[in-house]
Amino acid sequence: MIDKNLIAYINGEYKELGEIFVSPLTHTLHYGTGVFEGIRAYEINSGVGIRKLPEHISRLFNSASKLFLEIEETQEEIQEICKELLRKNNLKSAYIRPLVYLDDSSVGMQVGKNKTQIFIVAFPWEKYLSDTVKVKISPIRRISEQTTAHDAKICGHYINSYMATGEAKSANFDEPLLLDRTGAIGEGAVANVFFTKGKQLYTPKPERIFAGLVRSAVIEIANDLGYEVIERDIFPEEIKEFDGAFFTGTASEVTIISDITLLNGENIEFNKEVSNIFKETYSKAVSKESKDERGWFELI
Ligand SMILES: Cc1ncc(COP(=O)(O)O)c(C=O)c1O
């Protein structure tokens, strides 16, 4: 449960979370017509820092533009509000969730009739997934870049992630791995995927996935550690050729995949050695001992 006494931001005001209500006629509630971000703040060596804040807020604006949502605040103002929420709530590490949504002025697909609203909350959120996860290839395909904007974080997209996760959990797995419309490996429900093979990392190319910011961070780390990164279509039949696998995402950070079960029931187990190197290097870079050598953080 998120503490209802936390101070959140809504349409120009700071208010206690418990005092914020929305109408059941809110457009976004019916149609998923909103966009959001998931951002993490960490206590690093020099203070509390928000990881990749300008990149997340710029992505929020890009997502909003795909849905014809106009945000009143500037990107700089929203960055400042995120920092202010950490200060006001005395948070040293937090998950920050900005949500841009449409109000209850009208129902239906009458673009432009509803007012754009903005809500931002920051709350403590340690772990999203356990350290290692058991994964199955999902029979539910990832939303296609031909039917929606694959590089936007649109609320309605998450029906796809939610259903795939439900299907995986009901079969006693932790997480799904979704194939894209071509049958190539796409991504997890809320995370990108990497495979390891010796000194090589393989990951789907960005064209048909939501290529996240932790994915780029891991590519940066791979380059520093001397791993070759290969971005290409990867098919489920190839999975058995890899030594290891892991997910990346702001919520899930680097999560090791213990094994993947294919649609034909075949189970492929992985070695965790290389995945662990990436997990530990990433954890260190967002820990109290981090001197932010890669310039990821905006101090509050
Ligand atoms: C569908 C999907 N893919 C990948 C990611 C990873 O993105 P990031 O690393 O920017 O958190 C997320 C999380 O935002 C996501 O929802």
The ligand as an ORCA input file, in Angstrom:
! r2SCAN-3c Opt
* xyz 0 1
  C       7.092     -2.433    -22.120
  C       8.346     -1.955    -21.469
  N       9.529     -2.306    -22.005
  C      10.696     -1.908    -21.467
  C      10.722     -1.102    -20.330
  C      12.033     -0.648    -19.763
  O      12.191      0.744    -19.884
  P      13.121      1.558    -18.906
  O      14.438      0.853    -18.874
  O      13.235      2.913    -19.492
  O      12.452      1.549    -17.578
  C       9.520     -0.723    -19.742
  C       9.523      0.119    -18.542
  O       9.295      1.291    -18.628
  C       8.308     -1.133    -20.325
  O       7.135     -0.786    -19.792
*
